[in-house]
Structures are given as C-alpha cells and as structure tokens.
Amino acid sequence: MQRRRVRPRRVTVMRLLLTIAVGTVFLVALLAVQVSPSSSYSSSSSPGAYKLPKRHEIGYGSWRSEHKWVQEAVPPQLSKASAAHHQWDSTSQETTEEFEKLWKPPSDRGFVPCTKPSSSYSSPGESRGYLLVSTNGGLNQMRAGISDMVAVVRIINATLVIPKLDKSSFWQDSSNFSDVFDEDHFIHSLANDVKIVKKLPKELAASTKIVKYFKSWSGVEYYQDEISRLWNDNKVIRAAKSDSRLANNNLSSEIQKLRCRVFYESLRFAPSIEALGKLLVERMRSYGPFIALHLRFEKDMLAFSGCTYGLSPHEANELTKIRENTPHWKVKDIDPMQQRSKGHCPLTPKEVGIFLSALGYPSSTPIYIAAGDIYGGDSHMADLQSRFPILMSKEKLASAEELDPFRPYASQMAALDYIVSVESDVFVSSYLGNMARAVEGHRRFLGHRKTITPDRKSLVHLIDKIDRGSLKEGKKLSNMILEAHKGRQGSPRKRKGPISGTRGKERFRSEEAFYENPLPDCLCRSESDDTTGHHHLVTT
C-alpha cells in the first residue's frame, strides 16, 4: 500500500500556522511580563529573598504611598543624584587619606575583652530564695538594670526569676522578656554564675512577697549585710526598680566581669529581632560605609529635658504640658535657653547636619537614623536632609511585612536600631542618653569602633555665632570643630570617676556609667611575647 504524499502547498500552510502559534505564545508572555505588578517585596518571600532596590529606584514602588519622612525612602533629589554617591579611588593617595580620616576606627591599643572568671570562681551554691525584678525605663535602661540584678543575685546567692519588663513607661510597651531577648540563651549562658528560672514554683506563686527598693549605687557590703538578711524570713522578694542598683566602681573584679558577660553577651536579642537587625545592616552596607545617627529629637526627650530651641510656640507649649502632666518627672520649670547653653539639650537635626559637614563627611554619606518618630517630622528634618540626602531608617530599609510584627513595640523597634548602631562604621549620638551610652560601651567592648561624641556645649556656642552672622561655615569652622573632637572618637581610656567636689548621690551620679566604658574591668591589653610568640593578657 503506497503512502500518500503530502502536497507542498499543504506543508507551507502548516508551517505558517505553526509560526503564527509560536509568535502568539511569545507575544502573550511578553505582555504578561510588562503588565504584571512589580514590587521590591513579595508577600510570599522570606526576608532572605529580599533584593535591595537600586539607589535610583528608592522612593518609588511600594513606598510611594507613605507620607511621613521616616516612612519615605529617600528624597526625590536622590534619584537625580544617584551617581553622585562617592566612589573612593584607592589609587589616589589624597582620597585614601581622606577616607581613612573619616572612617578608620581609632587604635584599640591592643585591648581585647577579658570577661572569663578566674580559676577560683565557683558555681552558684544553694539558693536562699527567689528574687523578682520589676525593670523600669526604656530598652537600654532595662538592659543595664537586668545586668545589675544578675550581679546582685550572685552576691546574695538567690535565684533570679526572669525579669518583668516595664509596661507602664512613656512608651506603653507590652513586650515580655522573651519577646525582646533570647530567654533560653540568657538562662543557659549564665548557668555557671547564677540560678535563673522562668517562673516561681507553684507552691510559692501565691506566697506573700515583700517589695524592696534597693538603694542606688550600692556596693557589695550593702547587699551582703542589709539585703541578705531579708531571706531569713522571706522566700520571695521583689525588687521594685532595677536601674542603677550597683555602684559603677569599687566592686570586685569577678562581679564587674559578670556584669559585662550579662550586658554584652547573655542579653542577646530574640532570634527574630537579631535576624531583621542583621538584614538591616546588610542593606545599609550596600550603600558603602555609613554613619548610624542616634537622633534623640523625639517628643519624650524634648519634653523631659525642657529643650525647645528651634521649635514653634505651639510645639513648645505641647512639650511643657507633657512634662507638667507626667508625675514621675519631678522638675517642671525649666529654662530652655539655659539648658541649651550648658550643653544639656539634644542637638537639633540642623545642628547635627552642620556638625557632620564640618567633620568633612560629604553629602553622599549614607546615614542611618536610629530613632523613633522625630518630633515635627519633615519640618525639622529638612535641613539635615538637604545636606545628606541618603537618610535611611528601619522603616525605609525593611518592607512593611518585615517590620509590622515589631512596629507596635517600642523596645523591639529600639533593639533593631541598637543592632545597626553597634555594627555601623561610625556612630554619632545627638544626646548622651541610655541608648548612646550602651552603644558606645558595646562598641568599645568590640574593639573600640569609631564613636564620635559631640561636645554639645561648644557646638551650640559656635552655631549661635553662625546664626548671628559672626561666623560662617567653611574651613575655619571645620578646623575648630575637628580640633575640639580629636579626643572624642572612641579611643581607649579608663572610665571616668566622679566629678571633683560632688557629694552623696550626686557624686555617684556624676561618674561615667559602667556600661558606657568597660575599661579597665572587662578589657585587657593583649601583648605579644617577643621570645615565644605567644599572646598573653595584661590588665590595666
């Protein structure tokens, strides 16, 4: 049986139809790509799958509908100047020297952490009772208080119940300990130091608990003599406050090292916070070396300090009312100009901009704003943003989906800022509060990373001259500010003692905070033995 031949004409028609079909499929696929909605974020993507938008894309897409400065990405002018991001040319000696002057950390002079206990350090003995701790203040005030309380528990040989975080402060944060910190790591890492339990045993849950306000800045003798006796008649004691319960200085080496182990190592943030914090650091690093700026120009700080410079009369009145209506803020009548002239006010965004420009940082410098809502928003950020367009924040670097689980909780949001601040190339604080002190101390502990502490008193004096027209921004101002801040870059130094002439509580209050500078207690000098090549630690 012979096969029928396919006619040439029919073959041509079939080829034509096949070509049309393939072309149609390709055209449909191309149109689908063009019209499908695109976004930097996918609702189903994990944080690790996030791709940082290019600099010219920032400010558009999913961020377009946001209206607050902290929720915007980067101002529109950045898209026009995206190529202006400074590319440092390592072949130029002059450029390399300039780069090192701005970003190179100070010499650590061989200081390294030395927090391990001595060979005579013993495991915790039989517990005499349970200590409940009610922390107070914001994130870093609570962290310092918890670290102090672990040391107290060691001194009095008690068992620590996982502390209760402050839920009644200005921030009204409902977070529990495990929401902010890695609870299991906290317990296990301190197992050789103190006994810690998550809750009281059932038989003691309903027992009478006495409340005790431990004296501020107390030494070991106070706890060994006065507080230890309380366990003769009580199984459970509640410490009503946790902050500043231990002296900064004149404690045993073992207790001081324990405080450092708790603060810098055991109080690790919860895994979810750590993960997003590290992601923010990675995204910030994609812009090159960056400054983390703790801009304490927030409503609570301005109201508490009475600092109203640069604010409108309406804003000043609002802050005064907040201070008057906050019972535990004891000082109500404050002279704002006197506060500022003494250097007691946080620098304004405008003042920070002048300061950073005078230090030599170019307008292309990426800056991470470590703060909550800036008081007045755009109206007060405009001057800083005009000088440094690449102003970033956690709200800009993270998607709404990534940030939403943390957004209602001030402590968790502050923890994200803390992580980025510790890991930044340069840290600058506009005010020396609990956050700034904690970050500075942590950066010292990790190798004396560059930390610039503004001399606010001298700065506002110079800025007032600029406002009066008797001084102009330029080389003269820059030289004056650079000279005044040569010794304020975070290089190693021993912790400062009390201010001469102060007495009583004021004497202890005037000391440099322990967690602000752990030298000499928790940092030792590593020196090389020329004959053996071995390293050994030398305490100072």
TAQUIBEL-V208490 format. One record per backbone hydrogen bond with DSSP energy under -0.5 kcal/mol. CO is the residue of the C=O (numbers start at 1). NH is the residue of the N-H. Records with the same first field share a line. If there is no record, write none. Layout:
BEGIN
CO: NH  NH
END
This chain:
BEGIN
5: 7
7: 11
8: 12
9: 13
10: 14
11: 15
12: 16
13: 17
14: 18
15: 19
16: 20
17: 21
18: 22
19: 23
20: 24
21: 25
22: 26
23: 27
24: 28
25: 29
26: 30
27: 31
28: 32
29: 33
30: 34
31: 35
32: 36
40: 51
42: 45
46: 49
47: 50
50: 52
54: 57  58
55: 58
57: 60
60: 63
61: 64
63: 66
68: 71  72
75: 78
76: 79  80
77: 81
81: 84
82: 85
86: 88
88: 90
89: 92
91: 93
92: 96
93: 97
94: 98
95: 99
96: 100
97: 101
98: 102
99: 103
100: 104
107: 492
108: 111
110: 526
112: 524
118: 121
129: 159
130: 132  237
131: 161
132: 239
133: 135  164
138: 142
139: 143
140: 144
141: 145
142: 146
143: 147
144: 148
145: 149
146: 150
147: 151
148: 152
149: 153
150: 154
151: 155
152: 156
153: 157  158
157: 128
158: 195
159: 131
160: 197
163: 165
164: 135
169: 172
176: 179  180
177: 180  181
180: 270
181: 183
182: 186
183: 187
184: 188
185: 189
186: 190
188: 191
190: 193  194
195: 160
197: 162
201: 204  205
202: 205  206
204: 207
210: 238
212: 214  240
215: 218
218: 247
219: 223
220: 224
221: 225
222: 226  227
223: 228
225: 229
227: 230
228: 231
229: 232
230: 233  234
235: 130
236: 210
237: 132  239
238: 212  240
239: 134
242: 245
244: 217
245: 218
252: 256
253: 257
254: 258
255: 259
256: 260
257: 261
258: 262
259: 263
260: 264  265
261: 265  266
262: 267
266: 268
268: 182
270: 273  274
271: 275
272: 276
273: 277
274: 278
275: 279
276: 280
277: 281
278: 282
279: 283
280: 284
281: 285
282: 286
284: 287
285: 288
289: 366
290: 425  426
291: 293  368
292: 294  428
293: 295  370
294: 296  430
295: 297
296: 298
297: 375
298: 302
299: 303
300: 304
301: 305
302: 306  307
306: 308
308: 311
312: 316
313: 317
314: 318
315: 319
316: 320
317: 321
318: 322
319: 323
320: 324
321: 325
323: 326
325: 327
326: 329
328: 330
330: 332
332: 334
334: 336
335: 339
336: 340
337: 341
338: 342
339: 344
340: 343
348: 352
349: 353
350: 354
351: 355
352: 356
353: 357
354: 358
355: 359
356: 360  361
357: 360
362: 365
363: 390
366: 291
367: 369  392
368: 293  370
369: 371
373: 299
374: 377
376: 379
377: 380  381
378: 382
381: 385
382: 386
383: 387
384: 388
389: 75  391
390: 367  392
392: 369
393: 396  397
394: 398
399: 403
400: 404
403: 406  407
404: 408
406: 409
408: 410
409: 413
410: 414
411: 415
412: 416
413: 417
414: 418
415: 419
416: 420
417: 421
418: 422
419: 423
420: 424
421: 424
426: 292
427: 452
428: 294
429: 454
430: 347
431: 433
433: 437
434: 438
435: 439
436: 440
437: 441
438: 442
439: 443
440: 444
441: 445
442: 446
443: 448  449
444: 447  448
450: 427
451: 453
452: 429  454
454: 456
455: 459
456: 460
457: 461
458: 462
459: 463
460: 464
461: 465
462: 466
463: 467
464: 468
465: 469  470  471
466: 469
474: 478
475: 479
476: 480
477: 481
478: 482
479: 483
480: 484
481: 485
482: 485
483: 486
485: 488
488: 453
489: 451
496: 512
499: 502
503: 506  507
504: 507  508
505: 509
506: 510
508: 511
513: 516  517
514: 517
518: 520  522
519: 495
522: 114
524: 112
525: 527  538
527: 536
528: 530
529: 533
534: 529
536: 527
537: 539
538: 525
END
